[in-house]
Amino acid sequence: GAVVSQHPSRVICKSGTSVKIECRSLDFQATTMFWYRQFPKQSLMLMATSNEGSKATYEQGVEKDKFLINHASLTLSTLTVTSAHPEDSSFYICSARAAAGRAYNEQFFGPGTRLTVL
Amino acid sequence: AQKVTQAQTEISVVEKEDVTLDCVYETRDTTYYLFWYKQPPSGELVFLIRRNSFDEQNEISGRYSWNFQKSTSSFNFTITASQVVDSAVYFCALSEDGQNFVFGPGTRLSVLP
């Protein structure tokens, strides 16, 4: 099946620093990628929808200036958590929607990135 | 509005028991998709099944089976002869357009040896 990778898999940073998380579709092109956040023992909540070549669409309550999303190519979307604080500590999961091919329109999830802000 | 309810927060069973995880959904659309994912302790979501709203056939895959009933807006998941490796959090999800997912709160399944 289609593969989505995330890098890094886990990151620990100090409060106030910025952290960039990459989401790549390895064997398919994805015009749309999604970013989810999952707090401990909770469900996945959609943060934003990232469209290649255009601005991301953020869900209500998600600060676009804090969570910068860039979808510069058909295989890469990045999420930058700016000025991270301990309350941003969470598990961030991306997903990518296949733009063509056998898996057209199916969505594939990345393995997640665990962010810990000290 | 879309909503997914998984009423069972946690379930514990002993190995080899059968267990059913409940999922009830709400949607105004007549066309939608339902999913089940497994999330083991590693965190990575494992895709289990996708079902569209026009296909009410029940499905069996090995020890897993799914019962989709539109009349009760339910999409329940049964594991037969559970194993310790089945221990995980299981999420039911709904998508009206195949893109935006709404996840249920999840059910944590513990299978004890």
Contacts between the chains, C-beta under 8 A, distances in Angstrom:
chain1	res1	chain2	res2	distance
A	1	B	47	7.8
A	32	B	99	6.4
A	34	B	99	7.6
A	34	B	100	7.6
A	34	B	101	7.6
A	41	B	108	8.0
A	42	B	105	7.4
A	42	B	106	7.9
A	43	B	91	6.6
A	43	B	103	4.7
A	43	B	104	6.5
A	43	B	105	4.8
A	43	B	106	5.3
A	44	B	91	7.1
A	44	B	101	7.6
A	44	B	103	4.7
A	45	B	103	7.8
A	46	B	100	6.6
A	46	B	101	6.9
A	46	B	102	7.9
A	49	B	99	7.6
A	49	B	100	7.2
A	91	B	43	5.8
A	93	B	43	7.9
A	93	B	45	6.8
A	95	B	101	7.7
A	97	B	99	5.9
A	105	B	98	5.5
A	105	B	99	7.9
A	106	B	50	7.8
A	107	B	98	7.5
A	107	B	99	6.9
A	107	B	101	7.3
A	108	B	47	7.8
A	109	B	37	7.7
A	109	B	44	7.6
A	109	B	45	4.4
A	109	B	47	7.4
A	111	B	42	7.7
A	111	B	43	7.0
A	111	B	44	4.2
A	112	B	43	4.6
A	112	B	44	6.1
A	112	B	45	7.8
A	114	B	43	6.9
